[in-house]
Amino acid sequence: MTAAFPPNFSARAARADSPWIRRWNEGSATRLTLLCLPHAGGSAGFYRPWAALMPPEVEVVGIQYPGREDRFDDPASADMGELVTALADAVLPLLDRPYALFGHSMGSAVAWELAHELDRRDVPGPRRLFASGRAAPGTAVTGQLHRQDDDVLCAELARLGGTSREVLDDPGLRSLVLTAVRHDYRIIETHRPQARPPLSCPIHVLTGDTDPELGEERGRDRAGGWAGLTTARTEVRVFSGDHFYLTPRRREVVATVLRRLDPSLTTDGRRTWPSTP
């Protein structure tokens, strides 16, 4: 992809205006942007602790889907196409420097669709795509959980982990969480990816060894289907843990991402990393 960035990319003041965008660590030394897309029912804040683990050269940008937290009253996207179109509009002003996409679970499918939408708009593609906790679009198993009652949805959240029992036992919090989860499950369960030419960026697949959605064995089988979606290389990194291995293995995951983005960004015994909040 050799197209130039649109001329409005220099309007950096517009970056913070979008309700889709959460930014925590931009600085004068920033030269890479990591766009982070949450799981179903998740929020941008899931990635906020990553900002404290980043070197000055990398900015973490969290994506806030509608229908949750401070966007609870914003209309939920009707489908994947509507979600990705609006998301592409929001992130365009952020792409005046090299960038990578990281998506966990549902976020990995959103990241893949976003990469294709940006390509359709003649925007230079991501340096890397990190796909976590989900098999490739068109390969991942989907169901009809968005049509099920609250008890069934709660059982699914308990199966995957990542949602505390205290939240699910609190009627008010449970209602808020399940509203977002149902919105997102509808999007991912009705997603029918179109056949497209493969991407040209490397794809890095990350998974927990006991993740019921992907897991070690399936992740190593053609990288969970991701190997067929790029002309570049695909690799798999397995961590100890379940579907939400990212939380207890946060430092390892961030170090892996940095190493793949640019080996010079990794710790070498001389850099002192901030503590995670």
C-alpha positions in Angstrom: 0.0 0.0 0.0 1.6 3.2 -1.2 -1.2 5.7 -0.9 -0.5 8.9 1.0 -2.3 9.8 4.2 -5.3 12.1 3.8 -4.3 15.8 4.3 -6.4 16.2 7.5 -4.1 13.8 9.3 -2.1 16.8 10.7 -5.1 18.0 12.6 -3.9 16.4 15.8 -6.3 18.5 18.0 -9.2 16.5 16.6 -7.8 13.2 18.0 -9.4 13.5 21.5 -12.8 14.5 20.3 -14.3 11.1 19.3 -16.3 9.1 21.9 -14.7 6.0 20.3 -11.2 7.0 21.4 -9.4 6.7 24.8 -5.8 7.9 25.0 -3.5 7.7 28.1 0.1 8.1 27.2 0.9 10.1 24.1 4.1 12.1 24.3 6.6 14.0 22.2 8.6 10.8 21.6 5.6 8.7 20.3 6.3 7.2 17.0 4.0 4.1 17.0 0.3 3.8 17.8 -1.2 0.6 19.1 -5.0 0.5 18.6 -6.6 -1.9 21.1 -10.0 -3.4 20.5 -11.9 -5.0 23.4 -13.7 -8.3 23.7 -17.5 -8.6 23.7 -18.9 -6.6 26.6 -15.5 -5.1 27.2 -14.5 -1.5 27.3 -11.4 0.6 26.3 -10.4 0.6 30.0 -9.4 -3.0 29.7 -6.2 -1.8 28.1 -5.6 1.2 30.3 -3.0 -0.6 32.4 -1.0 -1.3 29.3 -0.2 2.4 29.0 2.0 2.3 32.1 4.0 -0.6 30.6 4.8 1.2 27.3 8.0 2.9 26.4 7.6 6.6 25.4 7.7 5.6 21.7 4.4 3.7 21.8 1.0 5.1 22.4 -1.8 2.8 23.5 -5.2 3.8 22.1 -8.3 2.0 23.6 -11.5 1.8 21.5 -14.8 2.4 23.3 -17.7 0.6 21.6 -21.1 2.2 22.0 -23.6 0.8 24.6 -21.4 0.7 27.7 -20.0 2.9 30.5 -20.0 6.5 29.4 -21.5 5.5 26.0 -24.3 3.5 27.5 -26.9 5.8 25.9 -25.3 5.7 22.5 -27.1 3.5 20.0 -25.5 0.1 19.6 -24.2 -0.7 16.1 -26.6 -2.7 14.0 -23.9 -5.1 12.7 -20.2 -5.5 12.1 -20.3 -3.3 9.0 -21.8 -0.4 10.8 -19.5 -0.8 13.7 -16.3 -0.9 11.6 -17.4 2.0 9.3 -17.9 4.3 12.3 -14.7 3.1 13.9 -12.7 3.7 10.8 -14.0 7.3 10.7 -13.0 7.7 14.3 -9.4 6.4 14.0 -8.4 8.1 10.8 -6.9 11.1 12.5 -4.7 8.8 14.6 -3.0 7.2 11.7 -0.4 9.8 10.9 2.3 7.5 12.2 2.9 3.7 11.8 0.3 1.7 13.8 -0.6 -1.8 14.8 -4.0 -3.4 15.7 -4.5 -5.6 18.8 -7.9 -7.2 19.3 -9.0 -9.7 22.0 -11.7 -12.2 21.3 -14.5 -10.3 19.4 -11.9 -7.5 19.1 -9.7 -9.7 16.8 -12.5 -9.9 14.3 -13.1 -6.2 14.5 -9.4 -5.6 14.0 -9.4 -7.7 10.9 -12.5 -6.0 9.4 -11.0 -2.6 10.3 -7.8 -3.4 8.5 -9.8 -4.2 5.3 -11.9 -1.1 5.7 -8.9 1.1 6.0 -7.4 -0.6 2.9 -10.7 0.1 1.0 -10.1 3.8 1.9 -6.5 3.6 0.5 -5.1 4.1 4.0 -1.7 2.5 4.6 -2.2 -0.8 6.5 -1.1 -1.8 10.0 2.5 -2.8 10.7 1.1 -5.9 12.6 -2.2 -7.4 13.5 -2.4 -9.1 16.9 -5.3 -11.5 17.2 -6.0 -12.8 20.7 -8.3 -15.4 22.1 -10.4 -16.2 19.0 -10.1 -18.2 15.8 -10.0 -16.4 12.5 -13.2 -14.9 11.0 -15.0 -17.5 9.0 -13.4 -20.2 11.2 -14.5 -19.2 14.7 -17.5 -21.1 16.0 -20.5 -18.9 16.6 -23.9 -19.5 18.2 -27.1 -17.7 19.2 -26.2 -16.6 22.7 -27.4 -13.1 22.1 -30.9 -14.6 21.8 -30.7 -16.4 25.1 -31.9 -15.3 28.6 -29.7 -13.6 31.2 -28.9 -16.8 33.0 -27.5 -18.4 29.9 -25.4 -15.3 29.2 -24.1 -15.3 32.8 -23.1 -18.9 32.5 -21.2 -18.1 29.3 -19.3 -15.3 31.1 -18.5 -17.6 33.9 -17.2 -20.2 31.5 -14.8 -17.7 29.9 -13.8 -16.0 33.1 -12.9 -12.3 33.3 -16.2 -11.1 34.9 -16.2 -11.2 38.7 -18.9 -13.1 40.6 -19.7 -9.9 42.5 -20.6 -8.1 39.4 -22.9 -10.8 38.2 -24.5 -11.1 41.6 -25.3 -7.4 41.7 -28.6 -6.8 39.8 -27.7 -3.3 38.7 -24.2 -4.1 37.5 -25.4 -7.4 36.0 -27.9 -5.5 33.9 -25.3 -3.1 32.6 -22.8 -5.8 31.8 -25.3 -8.1 30.1 -26.7 -5.2 27.9 -23.3 -4.6 26.5 -22.5 -8.3 26.1 -25.8 -9.0 24.3 -25.1 -6.1 21.9 -21.7 -7.4 21.1 -22.7 -11.1 20.9 -25.3 -10.1 18.3 -22.7 -8.4 16.2 -20.1 -11.2 16.4 -22.7 -14.0 16.0 -24.3 -12.5 13.0 -21.0 -11.6 11.4 -20.5 -13.2 8.0 -17.1 -12.2 6.7 -16.8 -11.6 3.0 -14.1 -13.3 0.9 -11.3 -10.8 0.5 -7.7 -10.8 -0.6 -5.4 -11.6 2.3 -3.8 -8.8 4.2 -0.1 -8.0 3.7 0.9 -7.5 7.3 2.2 -10.2 9.7 -0.5 -11.7 12.0 0.5 -12.7 15.5 -2.0 -15.0 17.3 -2.0 -15.0 21.1 -3.9 -17.5 23.2 -4.1 -19.0 26.7 -3.3 -22.7 26.8 -6.6 -23.5 28.5 -8.7 -21.0 26.6 -12.0 -22.7 25.6 -12.4 -20.4 22.6 -9.0 -21.2 21.0 -6.5 -22.9 23.2 -3.1 -24.2 22.5 -4.0 -27.2 20.3 -6.4 -25.3 18.0 -4.2 -22.2 18.0 -1.3 -24.2 16.5 -3.5 -25.6 13.7 -2.8 -23.1 10.9 -2.8 -20.5 13.7 -6.5 -20.9 14.3 -7.2 -20.2 10.7 -5.4 -16.8 10.7 -2.5 -18.1 8.5 -4.8 -18.0 5.5 -5.6 -14.4 6.0 -2.3 -12.8 5.2 0.5 -13.1 2.6 3.0 -12.4 5.4 4.1 -14.7 8.1 1.8 -15.9 10.9 3.0 -17.0 14.3 1.4 -18.2 17.5 2.3 -17.4 21.1 0.7 -19.5 23.8 0.5 -18.1 27.4 -0.5 -19.9 30.5 -4.1 -19.2 31.3 -7.7 -19.2 30.2 -9.6 -16.8 27.8 -8.5 -13.8 29.9 -4.9 -14.8 30.2 -4.1 -11.2 29.3 -4.8 -9.9 32.8 -2.4 -12.1 34.9 0.1 -12.2 32.0 -0.1 -8.5 31.2 3.6 -7.8 31.3 4.4 -10.8 29.2 1.8 -9.9 26.7 3.0 -6.3 26.4 6.6 -7.4 26.1 5.6 -9.8 23.3 3.8 -7.1 21.4 6.7 -4.7 21.8 9.2 -7.3 20.6 7.1 -7.9 17.5 6.6 -4.2 16.8 10.3 -3.3 17.1 12.9 -5.3 19.1 14.6 -2.1 20.2 11.5 -1.3 22.3 11.8 -4.4 24.6 13.4 -4.3 28.0 17.2 -4.9 28.0 18.0 -4.7 31.7 18.6 -0.9 31.5 15.0 0.4 31.0 13.0 0.8 34.2 9.3 0.1 33.6 6.6 2.0 35.5 4.5 -0.1 37.8 1.0 -1.1 36.6 -1.8 1.0 38.2 
